[in-house]
C-alpha cells in the first residue's frame, strides 16, 4: 500500500515498503528524532517504481518539503531517472546519498542482519517465537544447504507480515553504534538541516 504524506508535512522520507518504514520509525524514535506530529512523515511508496510520482508530488506541493529517502542499490535507477527528470543533476547511484537518498547494498533486512550477526539474529527469532518455524524452514531441500544469513534473509520474507515484524525487531536489537551506513546516514540527515525539494534542482548538495 502506498502512503501519501499530508500536504503540510515539512519532511518526507520516501521508503520502498512497510518493513523499511517499521525499521526507520523505531530507530528514529530511539534517537529522539520527532516524527508524525512534528511534520516529518515516513512514506511507504509501495515499491521503488513509485518514486517519481512521490517526487512530483513534492515538487508541486504548495509548501516545498525537504525530501529524504533510502533504496536498495538495484533500484537506484528509478531514483536517478526520477530526480534527473525533475532537474536534479544526479550522476550515479553513488551520488544519491549526497541528495539525501541512502543506499542499501541488497536491502534493509540484509543490512540489519549483517550488522547484528548470526547469534543476535537467532536471539530475535527466539524473542518473536519464530525459532521452531525457522528450524522447519531450514530443513526444506531448497534451503538446507544455504548458509545461515541466506536462510534468515529468505525466512523473513516468506510469510505475510513477517518482513515488517522482523525489520522492526532487528532494528530494535541493534546497538546505536552498530548502525549500518545507510541507516546512520538517513538518521543524520533527519537530524540535520537540509534544502527543500524545490531548491535541489538549482544547486547540488554536498557530495553529489
C-alpha positions as CSV (number, residue, x, y, z in Angstrom):
1,X,0.0,0.0,0.0
2,X,1.3,3.5,-0.9
3,X,1.2,6.1,1.8
4,X,0.6,9.7,0.8
5,X,2.1,12.3,3.1
6,X,-0.2,15.1,4.2
7,X,0.2,18.4,2.4
8,X,1.6,20.1,5.4
9,X,4.4,17.7,6.1
10,X,7.7,19.6,6.1
11,X,9.9,16.5,5.6
12,X,9.0,13.4,3.5
13,X,11.1,10.3,3.9
14,X,10.5,8.1,0.9
15,X,10.9,4.4,1.6
16,X,10.3,1.3,-0.6
17,X,8.0,-0.6,1.7
18,X,6.4,-1.2,5.1
19,X,9.3,-3.0,6.5
20,X,11.6,-0.1,5.8
21,X,9.1,2.3,7.5
22,X,8.9,0.0,10.5
23,X,12.7,-0.1,11.0
24,X,13.3,3.6,10.4
25,X,10.5,4.5,12.7
26,X,11.8,2.6,15.7
27,X,15.4,3.9,15.1
28,X,14.3,7.5,14.7
29,X,12.2,7.3,17.9
30,X,15.1,5.8,19.8
31,X,17.4,8.5,18.6
32,X,14.9,11.1,19.8
33,X,14.0,12.4,16.3
34,X,10.5,13.8,16.1
35,X,8.1,12.2,13.7
36,X,4.4,12.5,12.6
37,X,3.1,15.4,14.6
38,X,6.4,17.3,14.0
39,X,5.7,17.4,10.3
40,X,8.1,14.6,9.4
41,X,6.4,11.7,7.6
42,X,7.7,8.2,6.7
43,X,6.2,7.3,3.4
44,X,5.7,3.7,2.3
45,X,5.9,4.2,-1.5
46,X,4.7,0.6,-2.2
47,X,7.9,0.0,-4.3
48,X,10.8,1.9,-5.8
49,X,8.9,2.2,-9.1
50,X,6.6,4.8,-7.5
51,X,9.3,7.2,-6.5
52,X,8.7,9.5,-9.5
53,X,5.1,10.1,-8.5
54,X,6.1,11.0,-5.0
55,X,8.9,13.3,-6.1
56,X,6.4,15.0,-8.5
57,X,4.0,15.5,-5.6
58,X,6.8,17.0,-3.5
59,X,7.7,19.4,-6.4
60,X,4.1,20.5,-6.7
61,X,3.5,20.9,-3.0
62,X,2.5,24.5,-2.0
63,X,5.0,24.4,0.9
64,X,8.0,22.7,-0.6
65,X,9.1,19.8,1.7
66,X,12.5,18.5,2.4
67,X,12.7,15.1,0.8
68,X,14.9,12.2,2.0
69,X,14.9,8.5,1.4
70,X,16.5,5.1,1.1
71,X,16.5,2.5,-1.5
72,X,18.2,-0.8,-2.5
73,X,21.1,-0.3,-4.9
74,X,19.4,-2.5,-7.5
75,X,16.5,0.0,-7.5
76,X,18.7,3.1,-7.7
77,X,18.0,3.7,-11.4
78,X,14.4,4.6,-10.6
79,X,15.6,7.3,-8.2
80,X,18.2,8.6,-10.5
81,X,15.8,8.9,-13.5
82,X,13.1,10.5,-11.4
83,X,15.5,13.1,-9.9
84,X,17.0,13.9,-13.3
85,X,13.6,14.3,-14.8
86,X,12.9,16.9,-12.2
87,X,16.1,18.9,-12.8
88,X,18.5,17.3,-10.3
89,X,21.9,16.6,-11.8
90,X,22.4,13.2,-10.2
91,X,25.3,11.5,-12.0
92,X,25.3,8.0,-10.5
93,X,24.0,5.7,-7.7
94,X,26.9,6.6,-5.6
95,X,25.9,10.3,-5.8
96,X,22.4,9.6,-4.3
97,X,23.4,10.0,-0.6
98,X,24.5,13.5,-1.4
99,X,21.0,14.2,-2.5
100,X,19.5,12.7,0.7
101,X,18.8,9.2,-0.6
102,X,20.8,6.5,1.2
103,X,21.7,3.1,-0.5
104,X,21.4,-0.4,0.9
105,X,23.7,-2.9,-0.8
106,X,21.0,-5.5,-1.1
107,X,18.1,-4.5,1.1
108,X,17.5,-3.2,4.6
109,X,16.9,-6.6,6.2
110,X,20.3,-7.7,4.8
111,X,21.9,-4.6,6.3
112,X,20.4,-5.2,9.7
113,X,21.2,-8.9,9.8
114,X,24.8,-8.4,8.8
115,X,25.2,-5.7,11.4
116,X,23.7,-7.9,14.1
117,X,25.5,-11.2,13.2
118,X,24.1,-14.7,13.4
119,X,23.9,-15.0,17.2
120,X,21.8,-11.9,17.7
121,X,19.6,-12.7,14.7
122,X,18.8,-16.1,16.3
123,X,18.0,-14.2,19.6
124,X,15.5,-12.1,17.6
125,X,13.9,-15.2,16.3
126,X,13.6,-16.5,19.8
127,X,12.1,-13.3,21.1
128,X,9.5,-13.4,18.3
129,X,8.7,-17.1,18.9
130,X,10.0,-18.0,15.4
131,X,12.8,-20.4,16.3
132,X,10.9,-23.6,15.6
133,X,9.4,-22.2,12.4
134,X,12.9,-21.1,11.2
135,X,14.2,-24.6,12.0
136,X,11.5,-26.2,9.9
137,X,12.2,-23.7,7.1
138,X,15.9,-24.6,7.0
139,X,15.0,-28.3,6.5
140,X,13.4,-27.6,3.2
141,X,15.5,-29.1,0.4
142,X,15.9,-25.7,-1.4
143,X,17.4,-24.1,1.7
144,X,19.0,-26.8,3.8
145,X,22.5,-26.3,2.2
146,X,22.5,-22.5,2.3
147,X,24.4,-20.5,4.9
148,X,22.6,-19.0,7.9
149,X,22.5,-15.5,6.5
150,X,20.8,-16.6,3.3
151,X,18.3,-18.8,5.2
152,X,17.4,-16.0,7.6
153,X,17.1,-13.4,4.9
154,X,14.7,-15.6,2.9
155,X,12.8,-16.7,6.0
156,X,12.0,-13.0,6.8
157,X,10.0,-12.7,3.6
158,X,8.1,-15.9,3.2
159,X,5.0,-15.2,5.4
160,X,2.6,-12.3,5.2
161,X,3.6,-9.5,7.7
162,X,6.8,-11.2,8.8
163,X,9.2,-8.9,6.9
164,X,7.8,-5.9,8.7
165,X,7.8,-7.7,12.0
166,X,11.3,-8.8,11.6
167,X,12.6,-5.4,10.4
168,X,11.3,-3.7,13.5
169,X,12.7,-6.3,15.8
170,X,16.1,-6.4,14.1
171,X,16.3,-2.6,14.3
172,X,15.4,-2.6,18.0
173,X,18.1,-5.3,18.7
174,X,20.8,-3.1,17.0
175,X,23.1,-1.1,19.2
176,X,23.2,2.6,18.1
177,X,26.9,2.4,17.5
178,X,26.4,-0.5,15.1
179,X,24.0,1.1,12.7
180,X,24.6,0.2,9.0
181,X,25.8,3.1,6.9
182,X,22.6,3.8,5.1
183,X,20.6,4.0,8.3
184,X,23.2,6.1,10.0
185,X,23.2,8.4,7.0
186,X,19.4,8.7,7.0
187,X,19.2,9.4,10.7
188,X,21.9,12.0,10.4
189,X,20.0,13.7,7.5
190,X,16.8,13.7,9.6
191,X,18.6,15.3,12.5
192,X,20.2,18.0,10.3
193,X,19.0,20.9,8.3
194,X,18.7,20.4,4.6
195,X,17.3,22.2,1.5
196,X,13.7,21.8,0.4
197,X,13.0,19.8,-2.7
198,X,12.3,22.9,-4.7
199,X,15.9,24.0,-4.2
200,X,17.5,20.8,-5.2
201,X,17.5,21.4,-8.9
202,X,19.1,24.7,-8.6
203,X,22.2,23.7,-6.6
204,X,23.9,20.4,-6.0
205,X,24.1,19.1,-2.5
206,X,27.4,18.3,-0.8
207,X,28.8,15.1,-2.1
208,X,26.7,14.9,-5.3
